[in-house]
Amino acid sequence: MAEGNALESRVAILSPSAVNDYSQIHSHTTWTWGQSQADRYSDLLDAEILQVAQDPEVGKPVEGLPTVRGRLIRWPKARHGHRIIYLETDYGIYVLRILHSAMNVSRHLEEE
């Protein structure tokens, strides 16, 4: 298999907590800005998660947790967004959480 094909097959697996985070983000966005905006933001999150799976090193290490990385996702010019918190794996990434950028990552990971 060519190296490019190996990269294309990398996947993102979401933990149960990340699935819950994703669902809550979509619900909150629907409630606040409407279904269309929620769907657009979910599409952005999906695309970014898949992009990170292809190149896990784009994320920055989480302070105090050297094997955990985070990648900030937000609309251009937006003040806040969400961090995809993940571990690099042989198959791509394992998403631990998807947290609002104002949340304390270490604290939320300790609750796991």
C-alpha positions as CSV (number, residue, x, y, z in Angstrom):
1,M,0.0,0.0,0.0
2,A,1.3,3.5,-0.8
3,E,2.1,5.8,2.1
4,G,-0.6,8.3,0.9
5,N,-3.2,5.5,1.1
6,A,-2.2,4.6,4.6
7,L,-2.7,8.2,5.7
8,E,-6.1,8.3,4.1
9,S,-7.2,5.3,6.1
10,R,-6.5,6.9,9.5
11,V,-9.7,7.3,11.6
12,A,-11.0,9.1,14.6
13,I,-12.7,7.1,17.4
14,L,-14.7,9.1,19.9
15,S,-14.9,8.1,23.6
16,P,-18.3,7.9,25.2
17,S,-17.5,11.3,26.9
18,A,-16.6,12.8,23.5
19,V,-19.8,11.6,22.0
20,N,-21.7,13.1,24.8
21,D,-19.8,16.4,24.4
22,Y,-20.5,16.4,20.7
23,S,-24.2,15.9,21.3
24,Q,-24.4,18.6,23.9
25,I,-22.5,21.1,21.6
26,H,-25.0,20.4,18.8
27,S,-28.0,20.8,21.2
28,H,-26.7,24.0,22.7
29,T,-25.9,25.5,19.3
30,T,-29.3,24.5,18.0
31,W,-31.0,26.1,21.0
32,T,-28.9,29.3,20.8
33,W,-28.4,29.8,17.0
34,G,-30.7,27.5,15.2
35,Q,-30.6,24.1,13.5
36,S,-28.8,25.4,10.3
37,Q,-26.0,26.9,12.3
38,A,-25.7,23.8,14.5
39,D,-25.4,21.6,11.5
40,R,-22.8,23.9,10.0
41,Y,-20.8,23.8,13.2
42,S,-21.1,20.0,13.5
43,D,-19.8,19.8,9.9
44,L,-16.8,22.0,10.9
45,L,-16.1,19.8,13.9
46,D,-16.4,16.6,11.8
47,A,-14.0,17.9,9.2
48,E,-11.5,19.1,11.8
49,I,-11.6,15.9,13.7
50,L,-10.9,13.9,10.5
51,Q,-8.1,16.3,9.6
52,V,-6.5,15.8,13.0
53,A,-6.7,12.0,12.5
54,Q,-4.7,12.4,9.3
55,D,-2.0,14.6,11.0
56,P,-2.2,14.1,14.8
57,E,0.8,16.3,15.5
58,V,-1.1,19.4,14.5
59,G,-2.4,19.5,18.0
60,K,-0.4,20.9,20.9
61,P,0.5,18.8,24.0
62,V,-1.8,19.4,27.0
63,E,0.1,20.9,29.9
64,G,0.9,18.2,32.4
65,L,-0.3,15.4,30.2
66,P,2.5,14.7,27.7
67,T,0.7,12.0,25.7
68,V,-2.5,14.0,25.3
69,R,-2.9,16.7,22.6
70,G,-5.5,19.4,21.9
71,R,-6.5,21.3,18.8
72,L,-8.6,24.4,19.0
73,I,-11.5,24.7,16.5
74,R,-13.5,27.8,16.0
75,W,-15.1,30.0,13.3
76,P,-12.8,32.6,11.9
77,K,-12.8,35.7,14.1
78,A,-14.7,33.9,16.8
79,R,-13.7,34.6,20.4
80,H,-14.3,31.0,21.6
81,G,-14.5,27.6,20.1
82,H,-13.9,24.0,21.2
83,R,-10.8,21.9,21.8
84,I,-10.5,18.4,20.5
85,I,-8.6,16.5,23.2
86,Y,-7.1,13.3,21.9
87,L,-4.5,10.6,22.0
88,E,-2.6,9.6,18.9
89,T,-3.0,5.9,18.1
90,D,-1.8,3.4,15.5
91,Y,-5.1,3.9,13.6
92,G,-5.4,7.7,13.9
93,I,-6.7,9.4,17.0
94,Y,-8.8,8.5,20.0
95,V,-10.9,11.6,21.0
96,L,-11.1,11.8,24.8
97,R,-13.3,15.0,25.0
98,I,-14.5,18.0,23.0
99,L,-14.4,20.9,25.4
100,H,-15.3,24.6,25.2
101,S,-12.1,26.6,24.9
102,A,-12.9,28.3,28.3
103,M,-12.9,25.0,30.1
104,N,-10.0,23.6,32.1
105,V,-8.9,20.6,30.2
106,S,-6.9,18.9,33.0
107,R,-9.8,19.2,35.4
108,H,-12.2,17.6,32.9
109,L,-9.8,14.8,32.1
110,E,-9.3,14.1,35.8
111,E,-13.1,13.5,36.1
112,E,-12.8,10.6,33.6
